[in-house]
Structure formats: structure tokens, C-alpha cells
Amino acid sequence: MPQTVRGVVARAKGAPVTVENIVIPDPGPGEAIVDIAACGVCHTDLHYREGGINDEFPFLLGHEAAGVVESVGEGVTDVAPGDFVVLNWRAVCGRCRACLRGRPWYCFDTHNASQKMTLEDGTELSPALGIGAFADKTLVAAGQCTKVDPTASPAAVGLLGCGVMAGLGAAINTGNVQRGDSVAVIGCGGVGSAAIAGARLANAATIIAIDLDDRKLEWAKGMGATHTINAGAGDVVEAIQALTGGHGADVVIDAVGRPETWKQAFYGRDLAGTVVLVGVPTPEMQLEIPLLDVFGRGGSLKSSWYGDCLPSRDFPMLVDLYQQGRLDLDAFVTETIGIDDVEAAFARMHEGGVLRSVVEL
């Protein structure tokens, strides 16, 4: 029988979110219902509310979540009721050209639940990133559920579902940071701080945190930064070079996603170094750079999609590292809040006062 639960809904562009009753159908073939334990408040949710993703209102927000599988539909074998899972928005298809070439982290045909959750009047909801986890329960494709250690803290490990995985993966997977490397990270919010943690996990020797906000630079030190640069205090490229023997960093990660920060990353790397763009630009942004500079500096210019992660591979490994005390996911949880506090959390996010607010349900 369909269930009625509470969920955070964005009804119109820029309007405050509301907590409303939503109706969840029984899981169909390949689907699962997950009882949500915790869900992080990610900037992508704010983009949805502001109409920056698309205009398919109303949205059921939330996507950075962990919970327990309640029920599954026909044909589901990878997860079962009672499994503790982290939700992901890359449920790989196994059939597209990327998957068939052995690169499922690039899957070009990821899938979501086929059925729609609705408001009580029957209005169909668009779940954020195909998840919609600011809710007591949500309906997802079973492939969006990744089993992890059930003794782990839901508030901490749920963050692997988006921002923390994006940053960790930008360093470890996309940037391929190696032992002894020098790494610079521009932008030290949740994603950038996770990139710093990833660089430390990979045993980088020099990890430079760059931001305009001294509070975030202090957070970055706790994540593993060996040096900090306030971007408002002078030339960022010169400051990176001064900390790397005059050469630039082996890997520079742009966690902001603006033309000016990307140029800082491009010129702040060493010859044959790597630039990783993980910050998300807006559609109107344009980049102009001499093509000769691209050729002459060599190296790699990369974009990182979801940290180029494969959830079935990466989530359990990272949760194990967390359980061993080698990856401090708790440090990303600035506060825990209730489902009625999401709008206020958006305001604190905008002010830059939190790494992550996490809704506990």
C-alpha cells in the first residue's frame, strides 16, 4: 500500500521550502524504499530551490543521505530489507558505452526510480538528483543504494552521497594525487575541504588551502592542509609558487568553478601538472585563455564528475577508513537539525558558516 510521509518540498523558484505530506508508492521492479536516517544539506539542493537546475517544480529536496532499506521490488538482489545504505545518484546501467569499456564511473545512462512520488493531491514530485531524501522515506532505484558498515554514523557517512565524495574523488580518483605530491585546493567549503582530506589520505607532502574566508582556512587545517593562502591578500598564483619551490603544485583543484579561479589553478600548477575542476560553473560563464599556454604548459586539464567515483567500490572503502579513524567524516558535520530547519540551514550555508548541516530523521 502507498505510504504518506513528511518531506521538504520546493514549490516555486526562490520560494521558501515547506514540509508537506508526500505519497510513496510500493516499490516496483528494480526499486527500493529507504527509511532515511540522515541527509546533508548540500548547495545543490539550494540550486534546485532557486531554479538553477531546471524548472520541473515541485521538487522533493535532499540527496546526500544514509538510511535502511525498508522494502524492495521485483528483481532486486543487491540489497534487501534491513540493509544500511548510503544513497548515490550514479546508479550505473552496465550497458552504455562507458560501462562496456570498463569505465562505469563515467556511466552515461544512470537510472532512477521509474515511479513518481507525489503530493497528496496527486501532483508528481521531481526528486533532487533522483533521490529526494529530505523525507522520512524515499523511493529510489535499487542501484542507488550502496551497502556499508551498519555501525557507522548515518550523519557522517551519508555525506559520501554527494559533496564529500566529490571532493575526495577529485583528489584521489580524478587528480590521482600520489605520495609526496604538492596539492593546492581553491575554495574550502564542503567539497574543497573533502579534496584536502583526500590529498592527505593519499599522503601528499604539501597541501595548500586557498579561500577568502579565514574561518574556512582554519577548517582546512583540521582536514590536513599544511599551508593556507587568503586569496584576498595578494596574487594566488605567486603564493602557490612560493610554497612549492617556485614551480607550482603538482595538482591544483578548483572547488569554486569560476573563470578566475580556474585560471589561478591553471597557472598555479607546475609544468606538466594537473588541473581538476570540481566546482560547478553557471551556464553564462566563459573562459578565455591563450591556446599556446595550454600547449606549452603540458599536463592534464580535467573535470571531475561526482569525484569520478564508483559507489559500489568507493563508499564501502571510505566508510571502512572512517571506522578505522583514518578519515574524519565527523569533522564535516557542523550541526544536526530537524526536517523543519532546512530553510534556515540554507541561510547559514549562504553565510558560509557551516561545512554541512545534516537533517536527522
Backbone torsions as a table, in degrees:
resi	resn	phi	psi	omega
1	MET	NA	140.9	175.9
2	PRO	-57.5	149.0	-179.5
3	GLN	-114.4	148.9	173.9
4	THR	-111.0	123.6	-178.0
5	VAL	-134.9	173.0	176.5
6	ARG	-88.4	145.7	175.8
7	GLY	-153.7	157.1	-179.5
8	VAL	-92.7	119.6	-172.3
9	VAL	-117.8	135.3	170.1
10	ALA	-105.1	112.3	-174.0
11	ARG	-89.6	-29.0	-174.9
12	ALA	-150.7	154.3	-177.0
13	LYS	-55.5	122.2	175.5
14	GLY	78.2	-6.1	-178.6
15	ALA	-79.7	147.3	177.0
16	PRO	-57.6	145.3	178.8
17	VAL	-74.2	158.4	179.0
18	THR	-131.7	152.2	174.2
19	VAL	-95.2	119.4	-174.2
20	GLU	-132.9	165.1	173.8
21	ASN	-78.2	133.0	177.2
22	ILE	-125.6	152.9	-176.7
23	VAL	-110.4	128.3	-178.7
24	ILE	-113.3	121.8	178.4
25	PRO	-73.8	164.1	171.5
26	ASP	-60.2	146.6	-178.7
27	PRO	-65.5	133.9	175.5
28	GLY	-91.1	-171.2	178.8
29	PRO	-54.9	130.0	177.3
30	GLY	76.4	9.9	-176.2
31	GLU	-115.3	164.2	178.1
32	ALA	-145.5	147.4	169.1
33	ILE	-102.2	130.8	-178.3
34	VAL	-118.0	128.6	174.2
35	ASP	-81.6	110.1	-171.6
36	ILE	-76.6	132.3	175.8
37	ALA	-98.9	-38.2	-177.9
38	ALA	-157.6	149.0	179.3
39	CYS	-148.7	124.6	179.8
40	GLY	-73.6	150.3	176.7
41	VAL	-93.2	103.7	-174.2
42	CYS	-100.8	152.9	179.7
43	HIS	-61.9	-26.1	177.9
44	THR	-62.2	-35.0	176.7
45	ASP	-62.2	-39.7	177.1
46	LEU	-65.7	-37.7	176.0
47	HIS	-59.5	-42.0	176.6
48	TYR	-59.4	-48.0	-177.9
49	ARG	-60.7	-34.3	-178.2
50	GLU	-85.5	1.4	-179.3
51	GLY	77.2	17.1	-176.8
52	GLY	-81.7	-9.6	178.4
53	ILE	-97.6	-58.3	173.5
54	ASN	-162.2	-176.8	-176.7
55	ASP	-111.3	29.5	-177.1
56	GLU	-85.7	52.6	177.0
57	PHE	-68.8	154.2	-2.7
58	PRO	-80.3	147.4	178.2
59	PHE	-101.3	143.7	164.7
60	LEU	-98.3	110.7	-170.6
61	LEU	-83.4	171.2	177.9
62	GLY	97.1	132.8	-179.4
63	HIS	-155.7	-5.5	-172.9
64	GLU	-104.9	77.1	-159.2
65	ALA	-137.7	159.7	172.4
66	ALA	-135.1	150.2	179.6
67	GLY	-173.6	-166.3	-175.8
68	VAL	-118.3	130.6	178.1
69	VAL	-63.0	125.1	178.4
70	GLU	-92.0	-44.0	-178.9
71	SER	-156.5	158.8	179.7
72	VAL	-133.0	158.0	179.0
73	GLY	-92.2	-177.2	-178.7
74	GLU	-58.8	137.6	174.1
75	GLY	85.0	-1.6	-178.4
76	VAL	-84.8	123.0	-178.2
77	THR	-124.7	-19.6	-174.9
78	ASP	-77.8	-27.1	176.8
79	VAL	-131.7	158.8	-178.2
80	ALA	-141.3	160.1	176.7
81	PRO	-52.8	135.4	-178.5
82	GLY	98.5	-14.7	178.8
83	ASP	-71.0	135.3	173.2
84	PHE	-86.7	126.2	-172.0
85	VAL	-134.0	152.3	165.1
86	VAL	-102.2	132.5	-179.1
87	LEU	-83.5	146.2	179.1
88	ASN	-134.8	155.7	178.5
89	TRP	-104.8	19.2	174.0
90	ARG	-124.9	75.0	175.0
91	ALA	-84.0	98.4	-169.9
92	VAL	-68.3	146.3	-174.2
93	CYS	-84.7	-29.9	-177.3
94	GLY	79.5	-0.4	-173.5
95	ARG	-125.3	-18.8	-176.3
96	CYS	-72.7	174.4	-175.2
97	ARG	-65.6	-31.3	177.4
98	ALA	-69.0	-46.2	179.6
99	CYS	-62.6	-42.4	-177.6
100	LEU	-68.9	-21.1	176.7
101	ARG	-90.6	7.6	178.6
102	GLY	79.2	24.8	179.2
103	ARG	-125.8	59.6	-173.8
104	PRO	-65.0	-19.6	176.7
105	TRP	-66.4	-13.2	173.6
106	TYR	-101.9	10.9	-172.5
107	CYS	-39.7	127.4	-176.1
108	PHE	-96.6	5.0	-177.4
109	ASP	-142.7	48.5	178.9
110	THR	-63.6	153.3	-171.8
111	HIS	-127.7	158.6	179.4
112	ASN	-124.9	179.0	175.8
113	ALA	-60.4	143.2	179.2
114	SER	-77.9	-37.5	-179.1
115	GLN	-79.2	161.1	179.9
116	LYS	-107.8	138.9	164.7
117	MET	-80.9	153.8	-173.8
118	THR	-137.6	165.9	165.0
119	LEU	-76.5	171.3	-177.2
120	GLU	-64.2	-24.7	179.2
121	ASP	-85.9	5.4	178.1
122	GLY	94.9	-5.0	178.7
123	THR	-63.1	125.9	-178.2
124	GLU	-73.3	141.3	179.3
125	LEU	-102.0	146.2	172.9
126	SER	-101.1	108.1	-178.2
127	PRO	-74.9	135.2	-179.8
128	ALA	-58.5	125.3	-178.3
129	LEU	50.6	31.8	177.8
130	GLY	72.2	17.7	-174.7
131	ILE	-121.0	-63.1	179.9
132	GLY	64.6	68.0	-170.4
133	ALA	-109.6	6.3	166.3
134	PHE	-80.4	66.2	-174.8
135	ALA	-158.8	156.4	177.7
136	ASP	-60.2	-38.2	177.9
137	LYS	-144.9	158.2	176.4
138	THR	-145.1	158.7	178.7
139	LEU	-106.0	126.0	-178.8
140	VAL	-137.0	166.6	167.1
141	ALA	-67.2	140.0	-177.9
142	ALA	-58.6	-30.2	178.4
143	GLY	-67.1	-12.4	176.1
144	GLN	-84.4	-0.6	-179.8
145	CYS	-104.4	122.2	178.4
146	THR	-116.8	116.7	-179.7
147	LYS	-67.8	134.9	176.1
148	VAL	-138.0	177.1	-179.1
149	ASP	-55.9	119.2	-175.2
150	PRO	-71.0	-9.9	179.1
151	THR	-88.4	-4.1	-178.7
152	ALA	-75.1	153.9	179.2
153	SER	-69.4	120.8	179.5
154	PRO	-59.4	-38.5	-178.4
155	ALA	-62.2	-34.4	-178.9
156	ALA	-82.2	-52.8	-172.4
157	VAL	-74.6	-22.8	175.9
158	GLY	-60.1	-26.4	-179.1
159	LEU	-67.1	-16.6	174.1
160	LEU	-66.0	-17.3	-177.8
161	GLY	-64.9	-17.9	178.2
162	CYS	-152.0	-90.1	-166.4
163	GLY	-61.0	-45.4	-178.0
164	VAL	-67.0	-39.9	176.7
165	MET	-65.2	-38.4	179.1
166	ALA	-59.3	-43.4	-179.3
167	GLY	-73.8	-47.3	177.5
168	LEU	-57.3	-45.3	-178.0
169	GLY	-67.9	-33.1	177.6
170	ALA	-59.5	-36.6	178.6
171	ALA	-80.3	-50.5	-170.2
172	ILE	-81.9	-46.5	-175.6
173	ASN	-86.2	-58.0	-175.2
174	THR	-74.3	-49.7	-177.9
175	GLY	-76.9	-17.9	179.5
176	ASN	50.2	45.8	179.5
177	VAL	-60.1	133.9	-177.3
178	GLN	-113.0	162.2	176.6
179	ARG	-54.6	128.0	177.6
180	GLY	89.6	-6.1	-179.4
181	ASP	-67.5	160.6	167.7
182	SER	-103.5	135.3	-175.1
183	VAL	-133.7	136.0	172.8
184	ALA	-121.1	137.2	-179.9
185	VAL	-123.0	120.8	-179.4
186	ILE	-99.2	115.6	-176.9
187	GLY	98.4	112.5	-171.6
188	CYS	-118.3	42.0	167.0
189	GLY	-77.4	-153.6	-176.8
190	GLY	-60.8	-46.1	-177.7
191	VAL	-69.5	-45.9	-179.9
192	GLY	-63.4	-40.8	177.8
193	SER	-63.4	-36.2	177.1
194	ALA	-67.4	-35.8	176.2
195	ALA	-63.5	-37.7	176.7
196	ILE	-64.7	-44.4	176.6
197	ALA	-60.6	-38.1	177.8
198	GLY	-65.6	-39.9	178.6
199	ALA	-64.5	-38.7	176.5
200	ARG	-65.7	-41.6	179.6
201	LEU	-60.3	-33.1	179.7
202	ALA	-84.8	4.3	177.5
203	ASN	66.3	37.2	170.6
204	ALA	-62.2	145.0	-177.5
205	ALA	-83.2	-40.7	-179.0
206	THR	-123.1	124.2	-179.4
207	ILE	-128.0	113.0	-173.4
208	ILE	-106.9	122.2	177.7
209	ALA	-99.6	133.8	-176.0
210	ILE	-129.5	125.8	178.6
211	ASP	-162.4	165.3	175.8
212	LEU	-87.9	-14.5	-172.1
213	ASP	-107.6	116.8	-178.2
214	ASP	-64.1	-27.9	176.0
215	ARG	-61.7	-44.8	-179.5
216	LYS	-67.2	-33.6	177.2
217	LEU	-66.1	-34.8	175.6
218	GLU	-66.5	-42.1	176.1
219	TRP	-58.9	-41.9	-177.1
220	ALA	-61.2	-35.6	177.2
221	LYS	-60.7	-40.9	178.9
222	GLY	-65.4	-25.5	179.9
223	MET	-84.6	-13.1	177.8
224	GLY	130.0	2.5	179.0
225	ALA	-64.7	134.2	176.8
226	THR	-92.8	-20.8	179.0
227	HIS	-144.2	154.6	176.5
228	THR	-130.5	149.9	176.3
229	ILE	-132.3	123.4	170.2
230	ASN	-82.8	115.9	-173.0
231	ALA	-65.6	-15.5	178.7
232	GLY	-88.0	-2.3	-173.5
233	ALA	-96.5	-2.1	-178.9
234	GLY	162.2	-166.5	-177.4
235	ASP	-74.2	119.0	-176.0
236	VAL	-65.9	-42.2	-178.3
237	VAL	-62.4	-45.3	178.7
238	GLU	-62.4	-38.0	-179.7
239	ALA	-67.0	-39.5	176.4
240	ILE	-63.4	-45.7	-179.1
241	GLN	-61.9	-36.9	-179.9
242	ALA	-64.6	-26.9	-179.1
243	LEU	-93.3	-1.1	-176.8
244	THR	-130.0	37.1	176.1
245	GLY	68.3	20.5	179.7
246	GLY	85.7	1.5	-172.1
247	HIS	-98.5	-34.7	-168.8
248	GLY	106.0	166.2	-175.6
249	ALA	-83.9	152.4	176.5
250	ASP	-65.1	-39.0	179.3
251	VAL	-134.4	128.8	174.5
252	VAL	-121.5	126.8	-176.1
253	ILE	-110.7	120.6	176.6
254	ASP	-94.0	104.4	179.4
255	ALA	-99.7	14.9	177.3
256	VAL	-102.3	-53.6	177.6
257	GLY	85.9	45.3	174.0
258	ARG	-124.5	153.5	-179.2
259	PRO	-55.5	-39.4	-177.2
260	GLU	-70.4	-35.4	178.4
261	THR	-75.2	-34.0	176.9
262	TRP	-63.4	-40.6	177.7
263	LYS	-64.1	-38.3	175.5
264	GLN	-60.9	-40.9	177.9
265	ALA	-64.8	-44.2	-177.3
266	PHE	-61.5	-46.5	-177.0
267	TYR	-86.8	-12.7	179.5
268	GLY	-89.4	-1.5	178.8
269	ARG	-93.7	158.5	175.9
270	ASP	-71.3	163.0	171.6
271	LEU	-55.8	136.2	-177.7
272	ALA	64.7	16.6	176.6
273	GLY	-81.4	-176.5	-174.2
274	THR	-120.9	134.7	170.8
275	VAL	-108.8	131.6	176.7
276	VAL	-121.1	121.1	175.0
277	LEU	-97.8	114.2	176.2
278	VAL	-119.4	-21.9	171.7
279	GLY	-66.6	144.1	-173.1
280	VAL	-96.6	117.5	177.4
281	PRO	-72.4	163.1	171.8
282	THR	-93.3	159.1	-170.4
283	PRO	-58.4	-29.7	-174.2
284	GLU	-83.1	-7.6	-175.1
285	MET	-71.8	136.9	179.3
286	GLN	-126.0	150.3	-179.5
287	LEU	-123.7	131.4	176.2
288	GLU	-127.0	125.3	-177.3
289	ILE	-151.2	141.1	179.1
290	PRO	-60.1	127.8	-179.2
291	LEU	-62.5	-30.8	178.3
292	LEU	-62.6	-34.3	177.3
293	ASP	-66.9	-36.9	177.5
294	VAL	-62.6	-46.3	179.4
295	PHE	-66.3	-47.7	-170.7
296	GLY	-69.3	-26.4	-177.4
297	ARG	-90.1	-14.6	176.7
298	GLY	63.8	-158.8	176.8
299	GLY	76.0	-156.0	-172.4
300	SER	-129.5	138.0	174.5
301	LEU	-117.7	113.2	-171.2
302	LYS	-126.6	151.5	166.1
303	SER	-108.6	143.6	-177.9
304	SER	-111.5	113.9	177.5
305	TRP	-94.3	112.7	177.9
306	TYR	54.0	35.1	-178.5
307	GLY	64.7	21.2	-176.5
308	ASP	44.7	42.5	-176.4
309	CYS	-90.3	157.5	166.9
310	LEU	-118.0	103.0	-171.8
311	PRO	-51.5	-42.2	-177.9
312	SER	-63.9	-25.6	178.5
313	ARG	-90.2	-46.4	-167.8
314	ASP	-86.5	-39.6	-175.5
315	PHE	-61.1	-51.9	-179.7
316	PRO	-60.4	-38.7	179.4
317	MET	-62.4	-45.7	-177.3
318	LEU	-70.3	-34.8	175.3
319	VAL	-65.3	-39.3	176.5
320	ASP	-62.1	-41.9	177.5
321	LEU	-63.2	-38.4	176.1
322	TYR	-62.4	-45.7	-179.1
323	GLN	-65.2	-28.0	178.4
324	GLN	-82.4	-6.2	-178.3
325	GLY	82.9	14.2	-178.0
326	ARG	-97.3	-9.8	178.5
327	LEU	-139.5	111.5	-172.5
328	ASP	-87.8	81.1	177.6
329	LEU	-71.1	-25.7	178.2
330	ASP	-60.6	-29.2	-177.3
331	ALA	-65.2	-19.7	179.9
332	PHE	-82.3	-15.3	-177.1
333	VAL	-88.6	98.5	-180.0
334	THR	-74.7	-38.7	-179.1
335	GLU	-156.3	154.9	170.2
336	THR	-111.8	141.2	-173.7
337	ILE	-136.6	173.8	175.7
338	GLY	-95.7	171.8	-176.3
339	ILE	-65.2	-22.6	179.6
340	ASP	-81.9	-3.9	-172.0
341	ASP	-105.3	12.5	-175.3
342	VAL	-65.5	-42.0	-179.2
343	GLU	-61.0	-42.2	176.9
344	ALA	-65.3	-34.3	177.7
345	ALA	-65.8	-36.1	175.3
346	PHE	-59.5	-40.5	180.0
347	ALA	-64.8	-43.2	179.1
348	ARG	-66.4	-35.3	175.9
349	MET	-61.9	-45.3	-179.0
350	HIS	-61.8	-33.7	179.6
351	GLU	-77.7	-11.7	179.5
352	GLY	80.1	19.2	-174.2
353	GLY	-91.1	0.5	-178.0
354	VAL	-139.1	151.0	164.8
355	LEU	-81.8	-53.2	174.0
356	ARG	-148.3	128.9	161.1
357	SER	-88.5	139.5	-178.3
358	VAL	-125.2	123.7	175.7
359	VAL	-78.5	124.9	172.6
360	GLU	-104.5	133.4	-174.6
361	LEU	-117.3	NA	NA
